[in-house]
């Protein structure tokens, strides 16, 4: 009887520990800088992208207009074409999932604006913009504008 009680108690403690590791009953994996670097190094882009800092991403994506504070963008990487193409890679790391959802909405608006402003200026870039990979996972937002969105998806699966 003591062994049965001890086993039940151990099971309850283990179940409680496992539940305590999850936030809100679900755990969502976030994108990482390593994944962003693998995409950058994967030969997916038609030209070399220039590294920029998160303050540039903050301004370009109008994250303040989405109701975010600069402090909520805690980390990330941002690479962008020097001007010949619309290609770019952004990984935004925010202070929570709700902030990431707001940031994703702002990036969606940014993409729509890019499509509209490049329609006459660089029409060959429109397919890249329309097939851009834009994903939010956990507290992260990933944007990749490239000639091969399928290769980006494969890189994320690896």
Order of alpha helices (4+ residues) and beta strands (2+ residues): alpha-alpha-beta-alpha-beta-beta-alpha-alpha-beta-beta-alpha
